[in-house]
Amino acid sequence: MPPRYTDEFKIEAVKQVTVNGYSIKETAERLGVNVESLRSWIKKFESPEAREKYSIEQSANAEIKRLQKELKRVSEERDILKKAAAYFASHPN
């Protein structure tokens, strides 16, 4: 059974050829993948639809990370306010 590669690995392999200018054969040999597999990945991931999908996914991932940071900050602020409210409730003056 041939090895399974993640889309992330495939995209990075394609970038080696399309962005960095390495040859398909050289890149395939260096990464240990079949030349024809790399060619098919280039066709698949270099289409305008694939680029748009990848861009949308990257934007969504960035937004998720930003929201996770914000949630953490807001949760910490809430916890501080809870402690302050408990303190002032137990010490009326």
C-alpha positions as CSV (number, residue, x, y, z in Angstrom):
1,M,0.0,0.0,0.0
2,P,1.5,3.4,-1.0
3,P,2.1,5.9,1.8
4,R,-0.6,8.5,2.5
5,Y,0.5,12.1,2.5
6,T,-1.4,15.0,4.1
7,D,-2.6,17.9,2.0
8,E,-0.3,20.1,3.9
9,F,2.7,18.0,2.9
10,K,1.5,18.0,-0.7
11,I,1.0,21.7,-0.8
12,E,4.5,22.3,0.6
13,A,5.9,19.9,-2.0
14,V,4.1,21.8,-4.7
15,K,5.5,25.1,-3.4
16,Q,9.0,23.7,-3.7
17,V,8.4,23.5,-7.5
18,T,6.2,26.5,-8.1
19,V,7.6,29.0,-5.7
20,N,11.2,28.0,-5.1
21,G,11.8,26.9,-8.7
22,Y,13.1,23.4,-8.0
23,S,12.6,20.8,-10.7
24,I,9.8,18.3,-10.3
25,K,12.3,15.4,-10.5
26,E,14.7,16.9,-8.0
27,T,11.9,17.7,-5.5
28,A,10.4,14.3,-5.9
29,E,13.7,12.5,-5.2
30,R,14.5,14.8,-2.3
31,L,11.1,14.2,-0.7
32,G,11.0,10.5,-1.6
33,V,7.8,10.7,-3.6
34,N,6.9,9.5,-7.1
35,V,7.5,12.0,-9.8
36,E,4.0,11.4,-11.3
37,S,2.4,11.8,-7.8
38,L,4.1,15.2,-7.5
39,R,2.9,16.2,-11.0
40,S,-0.6,15.3,-10.1
41,W,-0.4,17.3,-6.9
42,I,0.8,20.3,-8.9
43,K,-2.2,20.1,-11.2
44,K,-4.5,19.6,-8.2
45,F,-3.2,22.3,-5.9
46,E,-2.2,25.0,-8.5
47,S,-5.7,25.4,-10.0
48,P,-7.4,28.7,-9.2
49,E,-10.1,26.8,-7.2
50,A,-7.5,25.1,-5.1
51,R,-5.7,28.3,-4.4
52,E,-8.9,30.0,-3.4
53,K,-9.9,27.1,-1.1
54,Y,-6.4,27.1,0.5
55,S,-6.6,30.9,1.0
56,I,-10.0,30.6,2.6
57,E,-8.8,27.8,4.9
58,Q,-5.8,29.8,6.0
59,S,-8.0,32.8,6.8
60,A,-10.4,30.6,8.7
61,N,-7.6,29.1,10.7
62,A,-6.1,32.5,11.5
63,E,-9.5,33.7,12.7
64,I,-10.0,30.6,14.9
65,K,-6.6,31.2,16.5
66,R,-7.5,34.9,17.1
67,L,-10.8,34.0,18.6
68,Q,-9.2,31.3,20.9
69,K,-6.7,34.0,22.2
70,E,-9.6,36.4,22.8
71,L,-11.6,33.7,24.6
72,K,-8.7,33.0,26.9
73,R,-8.2,36.6,27.7
74,V,-11.9,37.2,28.3
75,S,-12.1,34.1,30.5
76,E,-9.2,35.3,32.6
77,E,-10.8,38.7,33.0
78,R,-14.1,37.1,34.0
79,D,-12.2,35.0,36.7
80,I,-10.5,38.1,38.1
81,L,-13.9,39.9,38.3
82,K,-15.5,36.9,40.0
83,K,-12.7,37.0,42.7
84,A,-13.1,40.7,43.1
85,A,-16.8,40.5,43.5
86,A,-16.5,37.7,46.1
87,Y,-13.9,39.7,48.0
88,F,-16.0,42.9,48.1
89,A,-19.1,40.8,49.0
90,S,-17.3,39.4,52.0
91,H,-15.9,42.7,53.1
92,P,-18.7,45.3,53.0
93,N,-16.6,48.2,54.2
